Amino acid sequence: MSEISAWEAIRGRFDFTALLSILLSVIPSLVCITLHELSHGLTAYLLGDDTAKRAGRLTLNPIKHLDLLGLVMMVVAHVGWAKPVPVNMMNFKNPKRGMALTSLAGPLSNVLITCVFFFLYGLLYLPLTIKGSAAGDYLLQMIQLTAVISMGYAVFNLIPIPPLDGSKVLFSLVSDRAYYQLMRYERYGMILLYALVFTNLLGAPLHTAISFLADKFFVFAQWGFALASRLYV
C-alpha cells in the first residue's frame, strides 16, 4: 500500500469533526484562563506585590497558568479553573483592599473579553458568512464560544466559596480578625467546590445565570454587526 493510500485509509477512520469540536473549546478556554490569571498578576504587581512576576506568571504563555483538570472541566462543562497566581497580600499597603482588587481583576477581565469577542462576532459575521467557507464558520463559532466561556468563567469565579475570587471580595468586607480566621479555612472551600462541580449541583444555576448575562451582552455583537453593515453597503 502506498503512503497516500495508507493516509487515505487512516483519514477515513479518523473523526476530524470530533477533533475540531475539541479545539473549538480548548482554544477559547486557554484564552479565558490566561487573560484571567494575567489580570490577577498584573493588578497585584501594580498594587505593590511582585510575587507573580518573580514566579514567572506575568505571561501570555497558557502553559504557565494551566491546571489540567480545570481545563478539562472548562472544555466539558464550560466551568473550570486555572493554576492560581501566587499573591502575598502583606505586600499591599492595604492588604484586604489590595486582595479584593486583585481578585476582582480576573472576573472583570473575562467580562471585557466577552464584550470584545461578541463585538468581533458581529463585526466579522457578514464577511465570513458571505464567503460561505467552512473555515469562516469554525472561526465564528470559536469567537462566539470564547465570549460565552469567558462569561461563564467570570460568573463561576464570583461565587463566594474559597478559593474563588468572589470569596476574597466578600471577605474584604468583614473585620480584620474575622478575615484572617476565614482565610485559614480556605483549603476546605476547595473540597466543597469540587463536590459542587462533580455532583453538578452548580450546573442549573450557573447555566441560567450565564445564559441570562450572555443574552444581555450580545448587544455588543449587534453593535459590531451594525458597523459591519455600514462598511459592506
C-alpha positions in Angstrom: 0.0 0.0 0.0 1.4 3.4 -0.9 1.9 6.2 1.7 -1.0 8.1 0.1 -3.3 5.1 0.3 -2.3 4.5 3.9 -3.1 8.1 4.8 -6.5 7.9 3.0 -7.3 4.8 5.0 -6.4 6.4 8.3 -8.3 9.6 7.4 -11.4 7.6 6.6 -11.4 6.1 10.1 -10.5 9.3 11.9 -13.2 11.6 13.2 -11.9 15.1 12.3 -15.2 16.6 13.4 -14.6 15.5 17.0 -11.1 16.9 16.9 -12.3 20.3 15.6 -15.0 20.3 18.3 -12.4 19.8 21.0 -10.2 22.6 19.5 -13.2 24.9 19.4 -13.5 24.6 23.2 -9.8 24.2 24.1 -8.5 27.4 22.4 -11.3 29.7 23.9 -10.7 28.1 27.3 -7.0 28.8 27.2 -7.6 32.4 26.1 -10.0 33.0 29.0 -7.8 31.3 31.6 -4.6 33.0 30.5 -6.0 36.5 30.5 -7.9 35.9 33.8 -4.7 34.9 35.6 -2.6 37.5 34.0 -5.0 40.2 35.1 -4.6 38.9 38.7 -0.9 39.1 38.5 -0.7 42.5 36.8 -3.1 44.0 39.3 -1.1 42.6 42.2 2.1 44.0 40.7 0.6 47.4 40.2 -0.5 47.4 43.8 3.0 46.6 45.1 3.2 42.8 45.1 5.8 41.3 42.7 5.2 37.7 43.8 3.5 36.7 40.5 6.3 38.4 38.5 9.0 36.5 40.3 7.1 33.3 39.8 7.0 33.9 36.0 3.3 34.3 35.9 3.1 37.7 34.2 3.0 36.0 30.9 0.6 35.2 28.0 2.0 31.6 27.9 -1.1 29.5 28.8 1.1 26.6 30.0 2.2 28.7 32.9 -1.4 29.1 34.1 -2.7 25.7 33.2 -4.4 23.3 35.6 -5.1 20.2 33.5 -8.3 19.1 35.4 -9.6 22.6 35.4 -9.1 22.9 31.6 -10.9 19.6 31.1 -13.8 20.9 33.1 -13.8 24.1 31.0 -13.9 22.1 27.8 -16.6 19.6 29.0 -18.8 21.8 31.2 -17.6 25.4 30.3 -16.9 25.8 34.0 -13.4 25.2 35.4 -10.3 26.7 36.9 -6.6 27.5 36.4 -3.5 27.4 38.5 -3.9 30.3 41.0 -1.5 33.2 40.6 0.7 33.5 43.8 -0.1 36.7 45.7 1.4 37.9 49.0 -1.2 40.3 50.4 1.2 41.6 53.0 3.0 43.5 50.2 -0.1 45.7 49.7 -0.4 48.9 51.6 -3.9 47.9 52.5 -3.9 44.0 52.4 -7.6 43.4 52.4 -8.4 46.1 49.8 -5.4 45.0 47.7 -6.5 41.4 47.8 -10.1 42.3 46.9 -9.0 44.4 43.9 -6.6 41.7 42.7 -9.3 39.1 43.0 -11.9 41.2 41.2 -9.5 41.9 38.3 -9.8 38.3 37.0 -13.6 38.2 36.5 -13.6 41.8 35.2 -11.1 40.8 32.5 -13.4 37.9 31.5 -16.4 40.3 31.2 -14.2 42.5 29.0 -13.2 39.5 26.9 -16.9 38.7 26.5 -17.7 42.3 25.3 -14.7 42.2 22.8 -15.4 38.8 21.3 -19.2 39.4 21.0 -18.3 42.6 19.1 -15.9 40.7 16.9 -18.5 38.1 16.2 -20.9 40.8 15.0 -18.2 42.6 13.1 -17.0 39.5 11.2 -20.3 37.8 10.7 -21.1 39.3 7.3 -17.6 39.0 5.7 -17.2 35.4 6.9 -20.7 34.2 6.1 -20.7 35.9 2.6 -17.8 33.7 1.6 -19.6 30.6 2.9 -16.4 28.8 3.8 -16.1 26.1 6.5 -13.1 27.8 7.9 -15.1 31.0 8.3 -17.9 29.1 10.1 -15.4 27.5 12.5 -13.8 30.9 13.2 -17.2 32.4 14.0 -18.1 29.5 16.3 -14.8 29.9 18.1 -15.3 33.6 18.6 -18.8 33.2 19.9 -17.7 30.3 22.2 -14.9 32.4 23.6 -17.4 35.1 24.6 -19.7 32.6 26.3 -17.0 30.6 28.1 -15.4 33.9 29.3 -18.8 35.0 30.8 -19.1 31.6 32.4 -15.6 31.8 33.9 -16.5 35.3 35.3 -19.7 34.1 36.9 -18.1 30.9 38.3 -15.2 32.8 39.9 -17.5 35.3 41.5 -19.1 32.5 43.6 -18.2 33.4 47.2 -16.6 30.0 48.0 -12.9 29.9 48.8 -10.6 29.9 46.9 -12.7 31.6 44.2 -12.3 35.3 43.6 -15.8 36.1 45.0 -14.9 34.8 48.4 -11.9 37.2 48.7 -14.0 40.2 47.6 -16.7 39.2 50.1 -14.2 38.6 52.9 -12.8 42.0 52.5 -16.0 43.4 53.9 -15.6 41.8 57.3 -13.4 42.8 60.2 -9.6 42.1 60.1 -9.9 39.4 62.8 -12.8 37.6 61.0 -10.9 37.9 57.7 -7.8 36.1 58.8 -9.9 33.4 60.6 -11.9 32.8 57.4 -8.7 32.6 55.3 -7.5 29.7 57.5 -10.3 27.6 56.2 -9.7 28.4 52.5 -8.4 24.9 51.7 -11.7 23.3 52.9 -13.6 25.5 50.4 -11.8 23.7 47.6 -13.2 20.4 48.8 -16.7 21.9 48.8 -16.1 23.4 45.4 -15.1 20.0 43.9 -18.2 18.4 45.4 -20.5 21.0 43.9 -18.8 20.8 40.5 -18.6 17.0 40.2 -22.2 16.4 41.6 -23.4 19.1 39.1 -25.3 20.9 41.8 -24.0 24.2 40.3 -25.0 23.2 36.8 -28.5 24.5 36.5 -28.0 27.8 38.4 -24.8 28.6 36.6 -26.3 27.8 33.2 -29.3 30.1 34.0 -27.0 32.9 35.1 -24.6 32.6 32.1 -27.4 32.4 29.6 -29.1 35.4 31.0 -25.9 37.5 31.0 -24.7 36.3 27.6 -28.0 37.3 26.2 -27.7 40.8 27.6 -24.1 41.2 26.5 -25.0 40.1 23.0 -25.8 43.7 22.3 -22.1 44.1 21.6 -22.5 41.7 18.7 -25.3 43.8 17.4 -23.2 46.9 17.5 -20.4 45.1 15.6 -22.9 43.9 13.0 -24.3 47.4 12.6 -20.8 48.7 12.0 -20.1 45.9 9.5 -23.3 46.6 7.7 -22.3 50.2 7.1 -18.9 49.1 5.8 -20.3 46.5 3.4 -23.1 48.6 2.0 
